[in-house]
């Protein structure tokens, strides 16, 4: 989902933020989408992505709140950032389950 939204941004001709800036932001979103796909494919790598996705989600949430509270955009307009929050939840769940599985395997190997 993140990757599809990102590609739409990269290919956008929206002049409101400028074509160059739009494509740069879209490129970052594509990179995030690739990272999320990699975390889904190889869950043991998800923990490396967690701080990046958490920082992105925190920043987007903060800027969305500022924009909505200052009436620059509606809450519905900012709802597109729910994808990043879902990505954060996904990475957190995968990281926890991978960590829990590794801890269980270590405990079993020790025989305790």
Steps between C-alpha positions, in 0.01 A plus 500: 500500500777744599688421183197564278426833668865596470513420130192713445679790671814453292299501179280791610490830315356687801634854480384597852829393660707505186575213272860457622402493870211266428728251328761519777237432765365219287847350476526489880158336514611240244804422717272454802272273299796286393616482862156386611489235229845378607384484863200291394718269290786471751349573845836473676593831333195688632672616818741711294211677334305567821680823606468648150130425472438622856675829428308545176166423666574740787602782266204452268260486794643822642490686169151369425376630835657841437347519153153390614499727806607798290231415241749454216343163421213289626540193716367296207777645282761389752350152537732377223772487767315215669701276265822594679338433838385160375854435378634586845253258659598229253874544558452508878294177496748323271794617712336377820402164354847448352662597832263273696570209263876548535473515879293180506752325276790612722322381813421164337862460387620557856257241626341730758 
